[in-house]
Amino acid sequence: MNLTIIGCGYVGLVTGVCLAELGHIVTCVDHNAEKIAMLSLGKSPIYEPGLDALMEKNMSAGRLRFTLNLAQAVSEADVVMIAVGTPPDAANKGKADLSAVFKAAQSIAPALRAHTVVVTKSTVPVGTGKQIKSIIERTNPQSTCDVASNPEFLREGSAIADFMSPDRIVIGVERDAAAHILADLYHPLTNQGFALLRTDLETAEMIKYASNSFLATKIAFINEMADICEQVGANVEQVAKGMGMDARIGEKFLQPGPGFGGSCFPKDAMALAQLAHENNVEPAILNSVIHYNLGRRASMAARVMDACAGSVQGKNIAVLGLTFKANTDDMRESASLAIIPALMAAGVHIHTYDPQGMANAKELLKGDIIWSASALDALTKADACVIVTEWQEFRELDWAHAREQMHQPLIIDLRNLFAPDDMAKLGFDYYSIGRKPALRQAVQNKTISAA
């Protein structure tokens, strides 16, 4: 099957590469000439584990190419996927900005063949598919194409595995003909037993928003439980484990931390709340999740200051991790964007390191920040260490050696990477989320008592 994907961002690029891997002939289109030139050389503009190798493999096999020529690519396609960005509308906070989606629909309309299926891959509010259909019909009255919705459920950092082993494939269609074409498109996956759910357009669009908003709710809930655990002396990790053993709840997305971020959860939750409001529904639960998460991120700097006995003026603090999660270079809605400016405003000298996010972070974080070459470099002479992102590299760091390099042995771990007692035994004062602090003096006293 010949596919054209409009947009070579995260969703479009990963989708295109993976569909090529399934055996289809894929052309990815973007208006950014520099990006297309880079991709044509086999270089990905984003970091996603395994993507570069898979891209090179399918380009070499002749199943994947990149072009600026939208009209030609669309005219040759059986399926055209719109995978452009839908960021929050700057003029209407929370509402999704669909200008790129509608521009793409208008651009592809003149080149569409009669039997083409136009698929919305971008995350869009309910009703967008019908609007796309209307734009195409106005722009090209001769077109008899089908418009469908096929939301993506890719997690940054594990997107290829998510595509190749999906929990479900959702297609929203109006006609059987479009359903048959999309079923053929995904046959290499459904033939392995992966589930395909057919719905109408509106339901498919809603499934995406509802799914992301529910996952955001789970994260907000366990973070609130962590706050309670800290006050009553419980261990949130064991609480989460006990909850997750209930099949009705499940263990995923019950890891406490500094709040959810990234390109999807914050944006999609706000967009769904806005959609509800426009349709005379007051989404009380959703609004609570959004407001709680914003406050959560903002409160993380205060945690650091409290661990430093309330005074951070003039201190050197190492911030390990900048991206919103590990295994990506994505800085969108990252907790570090709230934590670092707040600490700097309190007089902290920031030394920071991230394995993949430094270049993007430098565009967003301004001021007198020391951009370190390694985690150990950032920790040298530090009065405290704040772990913001759960990179495996930080788990594997020689912390005994790091302790010797630091000025003060203080760790504020916002990702609960380590067992508290283990860090105290290494000589650290260790603070984490939803668990009792582990202080080196207490361990020393316990050792003396035992002796």
N, C-alpha and C positions, 0 to 999 in steps of 0.2 A: 504494500500500500504506500502511496506517495503522500507524505505529510509536510505541511509548512507550518512553522511555529513563529508567531509574531512576538518578538521580544526575547532578548538573550540575557535576561537577568537570571536570578537564582532559579525560579520555577521553570522558565522557558528553557534554559540551558540543560538543567538536570533532566527535565522531561524529554527533550530532544535526544540527548545522548542515550537515555534508557530505552526510548522507543526504537532508536537505531539498533541497539543491542538486541531487541526483540526481533529484528530482521526487516524492519521497515526502512524505506528510503526517506530520509528526513532533511529538510532544508530549514535552517534557522535564519530569520531575518531580523535586522535591527537597523535603526537609522543612524547609529553611532559608528562612523567609519573607522575610528581608532579601535573600537571594540571588535568589529568584524575583522579587521586586519590582524589583530592579536589572536582571535579565535581561529582564523584561517591558518595560522602558524602552529596551531595545536596548543596554544597557551590559554588557560582559563583565567578570566578576570576575578574569579572568586575562589575561595579556599573551601573545598569539600573533599573529604577523604575518598580516594579512589576515582575521582572524576577525571583527572588529567589522563590517567592510563586508559580509561574506558573511552574517552573522547578520541585519543590517538588511535586506538584499536579500530573504531568504527569509521574514522576518517580514512584510514589506510584501506579499509574494506570497501570504500566507496559508498557507504550508506549514510554518511553525515557530511554536510557542507554548510557553509555560512555565506550569506550574501546581503548586499544592500538593495538588490533588485526585488522589491516586493511584488510588483505586478507579474513578473515572470514566474516567481515562486508560487504565487497564488493560482495562476492560470494552469499550472501543472499538477495541482494538488487534488487529492480525493478528500482530504480532511485539512482544514485550516484551524489551528489553535491560537487563540488570543491569550498571551501570557505576559501582559504588560503590568506595570505597577499600579496599585490602587491605594496610595498613601492617604493619610487623613487630610481632609480638605482644610487648607490654611484659613479659609474664610468662614468655615462652619465647623468648629471643633468637634471631632468625633465622626462626622459624616465622611464616607469614603469619596475620594476624588476619582471620578470615573472618566475624566477628560481623555486620558490616554486610551482607555477602552473604546470610547466612542470614536476617537480619531482613527484607531485601528480599524474599526468596523467600516467607517467611511472610506478609508484608503483601500481596503481589500474588495469592496463591493463591485467596482467596475471590472475587475479581473476574474470574478468568480465564474466557474463553470456551473451548469444547471444542477448537476447532481452533487455538488460539494456540500459537505457538512461543516458548518462553522461552529467551533467548540469554544466556549468560555472556560479557560483554565485559570484565569485570574480569580481571586476572591472578590466577589461582587455581591451587593445587596439583592434581596429578592425583587424580581421584576426587571433586572438588567437584561436578561436574555431576550425578553419581549422588546425592550428598547433597541437592542442590537438588531433584531429582526426588522423593526420599523425603519431604522437607519438604512439598512441594506436595501429594503424595498423602495425607499424614496430615492436612493442614489442610483440604483439599478433596477428599474421596474421589471425588466425581463428575467431577473434572477428568480429561480425557484429553489434556492438552497434551503437546507434545514439548519436551524440553530439549536444547539444543544449545550448543556452544562455538564462539565466533567471536573469537579473540584479536586484539588490535590491535597494530600495528607502527608506531606514530606516534612520530616524533622531535620533541621539543619544539623549537620554532623553525622547523620545516618540516612541521608536522603536516598542513596542508591539502594540500600537494603530495603528501605520503606517502599520504594517503587517496585522492586523486583519481588518482594514478599509482602504484598499489601494486606491489611486487615479486611479491606473491602474496596471495590471499585464502584463508584457511583456515577451513573449516567442519567441526566435529565433530558428527556426528549419529548417531542410532540407527535412524531410519526414512527411507525414501525420500520420504515426504510432507514431512518437515521439510527435507530436502535440496532439494526442488523449490521450496519457499517461499523459502529463503535464496538459491537460484540466481536466482530472480526478483528478489529484493531487490537483488542485485548485478549484474543484467543490464546496466544502463547502463555498468558498468565492464568486465565480461567481453566485452561486445559490441565493445569497443575493442581486445580482444586481451589484456587482463590475465588472468593465470592464476588459476583457482580450484582448490584442492585439497580434496577431500573425504576425511575420515578418521572414525574413531570418536571418541567424547568424550575418552577418555584420551589418545589420540595428539595431538589438537588442543591440549589443555592442556599437554602435554609440549613441543610445538613452541615455544610461547611462551617457556617457561623455558630450553629448550636454546638458542634463538636469542640471547636476551639474555646468557646466561652465556658463550656463545662469543664474542660481541662484547666482553664485559668481558675475556675472556682475551686477545684481540688487543691491547686497550689496555694491559693489564698487561704483556704480552710486549714491546711496543715501548718501554714505559717502562723495563723492565729492560735492554733493548738500549741505551737512551740512557745508563743508568748505566755500562755497559761502554764505550760510545763515549767518554764523558768521560775515562775512565781510560787509554784506548789512543790517543786523538787522532783518532778517526774522527768523521764527521759523520752523526748519526742520521737527518737528513732525507734524505740521499742513500742511506743504508742502506734506509730505508723505501721510497724510490722504487724502488730496485733490487728489493726484495722484491715490491712491489706490481705490478711489471711482469710477474710470474709470474701467469698467469691462475688458477692453483690457489690463490694466496694473496689477490690483490686488494689494491687500494690503500686501501680504506676502513677507518677505525678504526685506522690506523697513524700517528696524529699523537701525538707524545709530549707529556706535560703533567704536571699535578699529581695525576693519578689520576682515576678515573671517579667520578661522583656522580649526582645526580638522583633521580627518583622510581622508577626501574626497575632499573638494573643492580645497585646494591648490595643492594637488597631482594630482587630475584629470584634472585640468585646465592646469597644466604644461605638463602632459602626452599627452593631446589632442593637445597642441601647438607643441610638439615634433613630434607627428604623422603627423600633417599637414606639418611640415617642411620636414619630410622624403618623403612626397608625393608631394613636390614642390608647396605647398600652404603657403603663408605668412599670418598667422592669426593675422592681425594687432589689431583687437578689443580684442582678447584673450590675446595677449601679453601686451596690455595696462592695462587690468584688473590685470594681474599677477604682473606687475611692480608697479602699483598704490597700490595694497594691501601690498606689501613688504614695500613700503615707508610709508604707513599708520601706520603699526605696529611700525616701527622704530621711527615715529614722536611722539608717545604718551608720551614718557618720556619728550620730550621738552615741551609738554603741561603742564605737572606737574611742571616742573621748572619755566615756565612762570607764572603759578598761584602762585608760591611761590616767586614771585618778582625776579625771575632769579637766586636766590641763595638757594641752598639746602645743601651745605657743612655742615656736622655735624648734620643735622636735622633727627628726627625720623619720618618716614613716614609709615603709615599703608596701606598695600595693601590687599584689601578684594577681594578674588576670584583669583584662579590660573588656573583653567581649561578653555578650549577654549569656553565653554558655560556652562550653568547651567544644573543640573540633569545628570551629567556624571562625571567620574573620569579621563577622557581623557585629557592629557596635550599636545597632538600633535598639533604643530603649534599654540599654545596659545599665545595671545598677552603678557601675563605675562613673557614669556621667552625672550621677547625683552625689556620690560619695566624695570623689576627688575635689570638685569645686568647693564643697562644704568644708572639707578639711583644710584646703588652702585658705579659705576665708577666715579660718580659726588660727592661721599662722603656721600651718604645717609645711615642711619642706617635703615634697613628694618625689619618691624614686619609684619608678614603675617598670613592669616587664610583662609582656604577653607573647606567647609563642607565635601567634599569627595576626593579632589585631593592632599592632603598633602603628602601621601606616594609616589605617582608617582612624585610629584614636587621635593621631596628631592633627587630623582635620577638625576634630570636634572639641578637643581639650586644649585650651590655650593657657598661657601663663608660664611661670618659671618651674617647669616640670623636668626632672631628670629622667630621660628615656634610657633605661639600662640595657645592656647587651645580654644579660642572663638573669635568672632568678637570684642566684648567689650574688651577683653584682649589685642588684637592687637591695639586698639584705645587708650588705656590708655597712657597718656603723649605724644600722637602723635602731631606733628606739622602740619600734613596734613593727609587726608585719600584719597586713590585712589581706586575707585570701578572698578574692571576689569571684573568681572563675575556677571551675573544678577540673583544670587541666591535669592529665595523668602525669605530666612532667613534674608537677608540684608534689604529687604523692610520692614520686620516686626520688625526690631531692634528698641529699645527705643532710638531714636536719641536725645531726650532731655537729657536723662541720659548720653548718649555717649558724648554729648557736654560738660557736666560737667567733664568728665574724660580726655578729650583731652587738650593738652597744648595750641594749636591754633585751632580755629573753622573753619577749611578749608577743603572743600570736592571737589575733582575732580572726577566727576561721568562720566565714559566712557560708561555707559549703559543707561543714562537718566532714572534712576529709580524713580525720584521724581519730583514734580512740583517745579520749582526754587523758587518761592515766599514763598512756604511752608517752605523750608529749611532756607531761609533768616529770616523768622519770628521766627524760632527756635534758631536764633543767629549764623548761619553759613554764611561764604562766600562760595558760591556754584557755581561751574563751571561745565558745561555739554557739550554735543556735539550738535552743530548746533543751539544753543539757547543763548540768552543774559545771561551773568553772573548775579546772584542775590546776592547782597552784603548786609550784615546785617546793615551797616551804612546807606545805602539808605532807607531801610525799617524804621529804627529809625527816620530818617529825615522826611520821609513821614508821620509817625505817629505824630511827633511833629507839622508838618505843619497843619495836619488835626485838631489837638487839638486847 
